[in-house]
Amino acid sequence: MAFCGRICDAVEVAGKNVLSTSSVATTGLVSHRYGEQAAELTTESLDAAGHAIGTAWAVFKIRKAIDPKSSIKPTSLAKSAVKAAAAELKAKRR
């Protein structure tokens, strides 16, 4: 169980680093090409996606800690979280 915990922690840190770097690069590109307003919207969208993925990951880790043989896959959680974040972002924009 400790080995799985270390792997999960390493994946979490790597994922956060990739998301952060991608967010900065993407926002800079959008700002240069389409302006500050588009960059702000991009930042908000990527932040929402990051929070959704972080929440899904936390749920996965909690479920794994409670029931190590849990059948739910992290990809299923991530997809659900991204859909929820997209719906929340659409509702915010209205």
QUIVENRA-V356742 format. One record per run of one state. SS is the DSSP state (hx for helix, st for strand, lp for the rest). FROM is the first residue (numbers start at 0). LEN is the number of residues. Records with the same first field share a line. If there is no record, write none. Layout:
# QUIVENRA-V356742
SS=FROM-LEN ; FROM-LEN
This chain:
# QUIVENRA-V356742
lp=0-1 ; 34-1 ; 66-7 ; 93-1
hx=1-33 ; 35-31 ; 73-20
